Amino acid sequence: MDPRDKLVVVTGAAAGIGRALCMAFAQAGARLVCVDRDGPGAAATAALVNGQAATVDLAQEAQVAGLIDRIECDTGPIDLFCSNAGIFVSGGVEVPDPDWQRIWQVNVMAHVYAARHLVPRMIARGGGYLVNTASAAGLLNQIGAAPYGVTKHAAVGLAEWLALTHGDDGTRVSVLCPQGVDTAMIAGGAGVAGIDGVIPPQAVAEACVQGVLDEVFLILPHLQVRDYIRNKADDTDRWIGGMRKLNRRFRNGQ
């Protein structure tokens, strides 16, 4: 899809990858709606790209449905929806249920709600495009953060299901899976996420725009991830052994 003159919605737009996506798509000629729970942040991004801003809690289905209704009624059909908002929760299975539920709502159900209320509209008019931001953790895993790794796996699985189910309806789907990105999420230190280097949000956004132009499903700003996926598929037991070694390094602070 050529983004020029297309109506693009980006969630998590107040900062980080979301703001960079807005700027990259605007540079490619798109019209932007910048969405975030942080209203002032969304408005600041919108001002940078001459776009619109919306304050929405994406963990709430009614608010996502209302957002889509308002945009389609007041501005026009949404051509591309970048479901980008996400949060991080560290720890293992001992993490309390409310934290598991919170990250599940943001990292998974926000994608579900967007697709639930937008895909039927896209099908009715002959197609559209969804970009779901997941993470390399959704293809590999996340040392030290079970809630993050699990929910990002689910986000990748949902994107795959949407692509295989609705591709024949004209709905294109991509999933964006970076490793370490220089955002507030890793402000306390990149840790294992920075093992292959931390890249700026602008590099992720540029990779995303190119991925949309090429209409590829899997967008990997860190090219090494493709080799890791191959290694995982070729010999899963060996791959887990390597991840255990990485886990030991992480626990020892190395």
BALOBA-1460 file (C-alpha; in Angstrom, 3 decimals):
// residues 254
<rec num="1" residu="m" x="0.000" y="0.000" z="0.000"/>
<rec num="2" residu="d" x="1.237" y="3.461" z="-0.890"/>
<rec num="3" residu="p" x="0.473" y="5.644" z="2.167"/>
<rec num="4" residu="r" x="0.185" y="8.810" z="0.097"/>
<rec num="5" residu="d" x="-3.178" y="10.503" z="0.723"/>
<rec num="6" residu="k" x="-4.303" y="7.567" z="2.897"/>
<rec num="7" residu="l" x="-5.971" y="8.040" z="6.274"/>
<rec num="8" residu="v" x="-3.699" y="6.430" z="8.862"/>
<rec num="9" residu="v" x="-4.517" y="5.926" z="12.548"/>
<rec num="10" residu="v" x="-1.645" y="5.310" z="14.969"/>
<rec num="11" residu="t" x="-2.206" y="4.288" z="18.591"/>
<rec num="12" residu="g" x="0.381" y="4.847" z="21.290"/>
<rec num="13" residu="a" x="1.191" y="8.008" z="19.372"/>
<rec num="14" residu="a" x="2.264" y="10.258" z="22.234"/>
<rec num="15" residu="a" x="5.897" y="9.152" z="22.193"/>
<rec num="16" residu="g" x="8.393" y="6.518" z="21.152"/>
<rec num="17" residu="i" x="7.621" y="4.244" z="18.238"/>
<rec num="18" residu="g" x="4.093" y="5.660" z="17.927"/>
<rec num="19" residu="r" x="5.264" y="9.241" z="17.462"/>
<rec num="20" residu="a" x="7.936" y="8.083" z="15.024"/>
<rec num="21" residu="l" x="5.317" y="6.139" z="13.033"/>
<rec num="22" residu="c" x="3.157" y="9.249" z="12.780"/>
<rec num="23" residu="m" x="6.065" y="11.303" z="11.518"/>
<rec num="24" residu="a" x="7.221" y="8.666" z="9.024"/>
<rec num="25" residu="f" x="3.757" y="8.127" z="7.554"/>
<rec num="26" residu="a" x="3.197" y="11.881" z="7.377"/>
<rec num="27" residu="q" x="6.464" y="12.227" z="5.483"/>
<rec num="28" residu="a" x="5.175" y="9.532" z="3.114"/>
<rec num="29" residu="g" x="2.139" y="11.707" z="2.417"/>
<rec num="30" residu="a" x="-0.492" y="10.170" z="4.698"/>
<rec num="31" residu="r" x="-3.146" y="11.961" z="6.751"/>
<rec num="32" residu="l" x="-2.799" y="11.131" z="10.436"/>
<rec num="33" residu="v" x="-4.981" y="10.549" z="13.457"/>
<rec num="34" residu="c" x="-2.742" y="10.315" z="16.535"/>
<rec num="35" residu="v" x="-4.263" y="8.309" z="19.386"/>
<rec num="36" residu="d" x="-3.071" y="7.814" z="22.935"/>
<rec num="37" residu="r" x="-4.310" y="7.572" z="26.498"/>
<rec num="38" residu="d" x="-2.015" y="10.562" z="27.077"/>
<rec num="39" residu="g" x="-4.140" y="13.283" z="25.489"/>
<rec num="40" residu="p" x="-1.571" y="16.112" z="25.628"/>
<rec num="41" residu="g" x="1.060" y="13.789" z="24.187"/>
<rec num="42" residu="a" x="-1.228" y="12.767" z="21.336"/>
<rec num="43" residu="a" x="-1.999" y="16.421" z="20.664"/>
<rec num="44" residu="a" x="1.718" y="17.275" z="20.603"/>
<rec num="45" residu="t" x="2.348" y="14.549" z="18.035"/>
<rec num="46" residu="a" x="-0.627" y="15.677" z="15.965"/>
<rec num="47" residu="a" x="0.788" y="19.192" z="15.895"/>
<rec num="48" residu="l" x="4.060" y="17.852" z="14.499"/>
<rec num="49" residu="v" x="2.329" y="16.094" z="11.589"/>
<rec num="50" residu="n" x="-0.591" y="18.455" z="10.989"/>
<rec num="51" residu="g" x="-2.935" y="15.680" z="12.023"/>
<rec num="52" residu="q" x="-5.793" y="15.034" z="14.401"/>
<rec num="53" residu="a" x="-5.522" y="13.833" z="17.997"/>
<rec num="54" residu="a" x="-7.735" y="11.555" z="20.071"/>
<rec num="55" residu="t" x="-7.583" y="10.546" z="23.726"/>
<rec num="56" residu="v" x="-8.549" y="6.885" z="24.106"/>
<rec num="57" residu="d" x="-7.939" y="4.104" z="26.618"/>
<rec num="58" residu="l" x="-7.286" y="1.276" z="24.177"/>
<rec num="59" residu="a" x="-7.880" y="-1.359" z="26.844"/>
<rec num="60" residu="q" x="-11.570" y="-0.387" z="26.793"/>
<rec num="61" residu="e" x="-13.524" y="-1.839" z="23.870"/>
<rec num="62" residu="a" x="-16.224" y="0.825" z="23.951"/>
<rec num="63" residu="q" x="-13.600" y="3.546" z="23.586"/>
<rec num="64" residu="v" x="-11.929" y="1.781" z="20.651"/>
<rec num="65" residu="a" x="-15.288" y="1.276" z="18.943"/>
<rec num="66" residu="g" x="-16.191" y="4.910" z="19.544"/>
<rec num="67" residu="l" x="-12.865" y="6.070" z="18.126"/>
<rec num="68" residu="i" x="-13.385" y="4.114" z="14.905"/>
<rec num="69" residu="d" x="-16.982" y="5.350" z="14.591"/>
<rec num="70" residu="r" x="-15.969" y="8.986" z="15.058"/>
<rec num="71" residu="i" x="-13.118" y="8.859" z="12.584"/>
<rec num="72" residu="e" x="-15.127" y="7.087" z="9.911"/>
<rec num="73" residu="c" x="-18.115" y="9.391" z="10.344"/>
<rec num="74" residu="d" x="-16.260" y="12.691" z="10.699"/>
<rec num="75" residu="t" x="-13.051" y="12.242" z="8.699"/>
<rec num="76" residu="g" x="-13.427" y="9.305" z="6.347"/>
<rec num="77" residu="p" x="-12.675" y="5.612" z="5.900"/>
<rec num="78" residu="i" x="-9.605" y="4.393" z="7.742"/>
<rec num="79" residu="d" x="-7.151" y="3.010" z="5.207"/>
<rec num="80" residu="l" x="-4.437" y="1.902" z="7.629"/>
<rec num="81" residu="f" x="-4.744" y="1.256" z="11.363"/>
<rec num="82" residu="c" x="-1.470" y="0.950" z="13.273"/>
<rec num="83" residu="s" x="-2.330" y="-0.757" z="16.551"/>
<rec num="84" residu="n" x="0.905" y="0.186" z="18.244"/>
<rec num="85" residu="a" x="0.235" y="0.827" z="21.951"/>
<rec num="86" residu="g" x="1.884" y="-1.584" z="24.350"/>
<rec num="87" residu="i" x="3.186" y="-1.903" z="27.901"/>
<rec num="88" residu="f" x="5.869" y="-3.917" z="29.685"/>
<rec num="89" residu="v" x="5.541" y="-5.998" z="32.849"/>
<rec num="90" residu="s" x="8.556" y="-7.894" z="34.170"/>
<rec num="91" residu="g" x="8.600" y="-11.019" z="36.305"/>
<rec num="92" residu="g" x="7.433" y="-14.598" z="35.953"/>
<rec num="93" residu="v" x="4.311" y="-16.592" z="36.726"/>
<rec num="94" residu="e" x="4.295" y="-15.062" z="40.217"/>
<rec num="95" residu="v" x="3.204" y="-11.715" z="38.765"/>
<rec num="96" residu="p" x="-0.203" y="-10.882" z="40.305"/>
<rec num="97" residu="d" x="-3.330" y="-11.529" z="38.253"/>
<rec num="98" residu="p" x="-4.267" y="-7.823" z="37.943"/>
<rec num="99" residu="d" x="-0.927" y="-7.131" z="36.240"/>
<rec num="100" residu="w" x="-1.373" y="-10.088" z="33.902"/>
<rec num="101" residu="q" x="-4.842" y="-8.844" z="33.046"/>
<rec num="102" residu="r" x="-3.669" y="-5.271" z="32.492"/>
<rec num="103" residu="i" x="-0.913" y="-6.248" z="30.055"/>
<rec num="104" residu="w" x="-3.254" y="-8.698" z="28.316"/>
<rec num="105" residu="q" x="-5.797" y="-5.939" z="27.740"/>
<rec num="106" residu="v" x="-3.269" y="-3.525" z="26.252"/>
<rec num="107" residu="n" x="-0.930" y="-5.874" z="24.378"/>
<rec num="108" residu="v" x="-3.569" y="-8.243" z="23.001"/>
<rec num="109" residu="m" x="-7.163" y="-7.150" z="23.425"/>
<rec num="110" residu="a" x="-6.532" y="-3.663" z="22.033"/>
<rec num="111" residu="h" x="-5.575" y="-5.387" z="18.757"/>
<rec num="112" residu="v" x="-8.665" y="-7.577" z="18.981"/>
<rec num="113" residu="y" x="-10.949" y="-4.592" z="19.545"/>
<rec num="114" residu="a" x="-9.481" y="-2.669" z="16.605"/>
<rec num="115" residu="a" x="-9.914" y="-5.639" z="14.286"/>
<rec num="116" residu="r" x="-13.382" y="-6.465" z="15.605"/>
<rec num="117" residu="h" x="-14.733" y="-3.020" z="14.830"/>
<rec num="118" residu="l" x="-12.707" y="-2.160" z="11.742"/>
<rec num="119" residu="v" x="-12.198" y="-5.303" z="9.645"/>
<rec num="120" residu="p" x="-15.920" y="-5.681" z="8.741"/>
<rec num="121" residu="r" x="-15.884" y="-2.098" z="7.442"/>
<rec num="122" residu="m" x="-12.728" y="-2.777" z="5.448"/>
<rec num="123" residu="i" x="-14.231" y="-5.920" z="3.945"/>
<rec num="124" residu="a" x="-17.400" y="-4.045" z="2.975"/>
<rec num="125" residu="r" x="-15.415" y="-1.454" z="1.024"/>
<rec num="126" residu="g" x="-12.996" y="-3.899" z="-0.574"/>
<rec num="127" residu="g" x="-10.014" y="-3.856" z="1.767"/>
<rec num="128" residu="g" x="-7.720" y="-2.001" z="4.091"/>
<rec num="129" residu="y" x="-4.559" y="-2.471" z="6.104"/>
<rec num="130" residu="l" x="-3.737" y="-3.376" z="9.712"/>
<rec num="131" residu="v" x="-0.297" y="-3.039" z="11.267"/>
<rec num="132" residu="n" x="0.008" y="-4.561" z="14.736"/>
<rec num="133" residu="t" x="3.097" y="-3.724" z="16.757"/>
<rec num="134" residu="a" x="4.293" y="-6.790" z="18.638"/>
<rec num="135" residu="s" x="7.985" y="-7.399" z="19.370"/>
<rec num="136" residu="a" x="10.775" y="-9.813" z="18.601"/>
<rec num="137" residu="a" x="9.698" y="-11.196" z="21.987"/>
<rec num="138" residu="g" x="6.573" y="-12.428" z="20.230"/>
<rec num="139" residu="l" x="8.686" y="-14.562" z="17.907"/>
<rec num="140" residu="l" x="11.403" y="-15.600" z="20.369"/>
<rec num="141" residu="n" x="10.610" y="-14.688" z="23.986"/>
<rec num="142" residu="q" x="11.564" y="-12.195" z="26.684"/>
<rec num="143" residu="i" x="14.103" y="-13.149" z="29.324"/>
<rec num="144" residu="g" x="12.847" y="-12.043" z="32.740"/>
<rec num="145" residu="a" x="9.377" y="-10.981" z="31.620"/>
<rec num="146" residu="a" x="6.805" y="-13.729" z="31.174"/>
<rec num="147" residu="p" x="3.790" y="-11.375" z="30.849"/>
<rec num="148" residu="y" x="5.498" y="-9.448" z="28.060"/>
<rec num="149" residu="g" x="6.730" y="-12.511" z="26.166"/>
<rec num="150" residu="v" x="3.396" y="-14.301" z="26.428"/>
<rec num="151" residu="t" x="1.253" y="-11.355" z="25.349"/>
<rec num="152" residu="k" x="3.549" y="-10.511" z="22.448"/>
<rec num="153" residu="h" x="3.323" y="-14.117" z="21.255"/>
<rec num="154" residu="a" x="-0.445" y="-13.754" z="21.363"/>
<rec num="155" residu="a" x="-0.249" y="-10.500" z="19.385"/>
<rec num="156" residu="v" x="1.771" y="-12.224" z="16.657"/>
<rec num="157" residu="g" x="-0.666" y="-15.145" z="16.613"/>
<rec num="158" residu="l" x="-3.622" y="-12.802" z="16.232"/>
<rec num="159" residu="a" x="-1.936" y="-10.963" z="13.352"/>
<rec num="160" residu="e" x="-1.242" y="-14.283" z="11.623"/>
<rec num="161" residu="w" x="-4.875" y="-15.336" z="12.047"/>
<rec num="162" residu="l" x="-6.147" y="-12.054" z="10.645"/>
<rec num="163" residu="a" x="-3.804" y="-12.312" z="7.667"/>
<rec num="164" residu="l" x="-4.749" y="-15.866" z="6.739"/>
<rec num="165" residu="t" x="-8.450" y="-15.338" z="7.381"/>
<rec num="166" residu="h" x="-9.000" y="-11.978" z="5.727"/>
<rec num="167" residu="g" x="-6.281" y="-11.755" z="3.090"/>
<rec num="168" residu="d" x="-8.736" y="-12.944" z="0.434"/>
<rec num="169" residu="d" x="-11.113" y="-10.156" z="1.512"/>
<rec num="170" residu="g" x="-8.536" y="-7.536" z="0.546"/>
<rec num="171" residu="t" x="-7.426" y="-6.816" z="4.118"/>
<rec num="172" residu="r" x="-3.641" y="-6.705" z="4.409"/>
<rec num="173" residu="v" x="-1.898" y="-7.338" z="7.730"/>
<rec num="174" residu="s" x="1.648" y="-6.704" z="8.923"/>
<rec num="175" residu="v" x="3.183" y="-7.314" z="12.329"/>
<rec num="176" residu="l" x="6.037" y="-5.098" z="13.498"/>
<rec num="177" residu="c" x="8.606" y="-6.954" z="15.636"/>
<rec num="178" residu="p" x="11.621" y="-4.900" z="16.751"/>
<rec num="179" residu="q" x="14.122" y="-5.773" z="19.465"/>
<rec num="180" residu="g" x="15.623" y="-2.988" z="21.577"/>
<rec num="181" residu="v" x="14.338" y="0.481" z="20.736"/>
<rec num="182" residu="d" x="15.379" y="3.711" z="22.424"/>
<rec num="183" residu="t" x="12.090" y="4.497" z="24.154"/>
<rec num="184" residu="a" x="10.852" y="5.006" z="27.696"/>
<rec num="185" residu="m" x="10.177" y="1.252" z="27.921"/>
<rec num="186" residu="i" x="13.904" y="0.587" z="28.304"/>
<rec num="187" residu="a" x="14.819" y="3.840" z="30.041"/>
<rec num="188" residu="g" x="16.112" y="1.915" z="33.035"/>
<rec num="189" residu="g" x="18.545" y="-0.039" z="30.850"/>
<rec num="190" residu="a" x="18.113" y="-2.131" z="27.713"/>
<rec num="191" residu="g" x="19.169" y="-5.381" z="29.381"/>
<rec num="192" residu="v" x="18.758" y="-8.408" z="27.172"/>
<rec num="193" residu="a" x="16.669" y="-6.398" z="24.683"/>
<rec num="194" residu="g" x="19.798" y="-4.505" z="23.673"/>
<rec num="195" residu="i" x="21.909" y="-7.546" z="22.880"/>
<rec num="196" residu="d" x="21.908" y="-6.696" z="19.156"/>
<rec num="197" residu="g" x="21.960" y="-2.960" z="19.677"/>
<rec num="198" residu="v" x="19.326" y="-0.372" z="20.521"/>
<rec num="199" residu="i" x="17.972" y="1.498" z="17.522"/>
<rec num="200" residu="p" x="16.066" y="4.801" z="17.418"/>
<rec num="201" residu="p" x="12.276" y="4.803" z="16.979"/>
<rec num="202" residu="q" x="12.763" y="6.522" z="13.612"/>
<rec num="203" residu="a" x="14.533" y="3.415" z="12.259"/>
<rec num="204" residu="v" x="11.607" y="1.237" z="13.346"/>
<rec num="205" residu="a" x="9.133" y="3.616" z="11.727"/>
<rec num="206" residu="e" x="11.056" y="3.717" z="8.461"/>
<rec num="207" residu="a" x="11.138" y="-0.084" z="8.375"/>
<rec num="208" residu="c" x="7.400" y="-0.117" z="8.999"/>
<rec num="209" residu="v" x="6.603" y="2.289" z="6.166"/>
<rec num="210" residu="q" x="8.744" y="0.215" z="3.802"/>
<rec num="211" residu="g" x="7.023" y="-2.952" z="4.998"/>
<rec num="212" residu="v" x="3.635" y="-1.430" z="4.236"/>
<rec num="213" residu="l" x="4.819" y="-0.342" z="0.787"/>
<rec num="214" residu="d" x="6.016" y="-3.907" z="0.155"/>
<rec num="215" residu="e" x="2.965" y="-5.444" z="1.883"/>
<rec num="216" residu="v" x="5.071" y="-7.950" z="3.829"/>
<rec num="217" residu="f" x="3.609" y="-9.673" z="6.848"/>
<rec num="218" residu="l" x="6.675" y="-9.757" z="9.097"/>
<rec num="219" residu="i" x="8.503" y="-6.440" z="9.553"/>
<rec num="220" residu="l" x="11.864" y="-6.907" z="11.296"/>
<rec num="221" residu="p" x="13.807" y="-3.698" z="11.983"/>
<rec num="222" residu="h" x="16.554" y="-5.864" z="13.517"/>
<rec num="223" residu="l" x="17.531" y="-8.183" z="10.675"/>
<rec num="224" residu="q" x="19.242" y="-10.674" z="13.023"/>
<rec num="225" residu="v" x="15.831" y="-11.761" z="14.280"/>
<rec num="226" residu="r" x="15.148" y="-13.685" z="11.059"/>
<rec num="227" residu="d" x="18.198" y="-15.872" z="11.714"/>
<rec num="228" residu="y" x="17.055" y="-16.458" z="15.282"/>
<rec num="229" residu="i" x="13.655" y="-17.605" z="14.030"/>
<rec num="230" residu="r" x="15.340" y="-20.041" z="11.638"/>
<rec num="231" residu="n" x="17.561" y="-21.376" z="14.413"/>
<rec num="232" residu="k" x="14.536" y="-21.852" z="16.660"/>
<rec num="233" residu="a" x="12.687" y="-23.808" z="13.962"/>
<rec num="234" residu="d" x="15.708" y="-25.881" z="12.918"/>
<rec num="235" residu="d" x="16.617" y="-27.142" z="16.399"/>
<rec num="236" residu="t" x="14.278" y="-25.961" z="19.128"/>
<rec num="237" residu="d" x="16.053" y="-27.829" z="21.922"/>
<rec num="238" residu="r" x="19.378" y="-26.246" z="21.005"/>
<rec num="239" residu="w" x="17.710" y="-22.856" z="20.750"/>
<rec num="240" residu="i" x="16.216" y="-23.231" z="24.239"/>
<rec num="241" residu="g" x="19.657" y="-24.175" z="25.501"/>
<rec num="242" residu="g" x="21.001" y="-20.931" z="24.070"/>
<rec num="243" residu="m" x="18.179" y="-18.984" z="25.670"/>
<rec num="244" residu="r" x="18.919" y="-20.632" z="29.026"/>
<rec num="245" residu="k" x="22.499" y="-19.431" z="28.697"/>
<rec num="246" residu="l" x="21.202" y="-15.955" z="27.929"/>
<rec num="247" residu="n" x="18.927" y="-16.176" z="30.949"/>
<rec num="248" residu="r" x="21.904" y="-16.980" z="33.163"/>
<rec num="249" residu="r" x="23.737" y="-13.933" z="31.790"/>
<rec num="250" residu="f" x="20.719" y="-11.753" z="32.433"/>
<rec num="251" residu="r" x="20.284" y="-12.974" z="36.008"/>
<rec num="252" residu="n" x="23.960" y="-12.336" z="36.680"/>
<rec num="253" residu="g" x="23.724" y="-8.833" z="35.309"/>
<rec num="254" residu="q" x="26.223" y="-9.414" z="32.528"/>
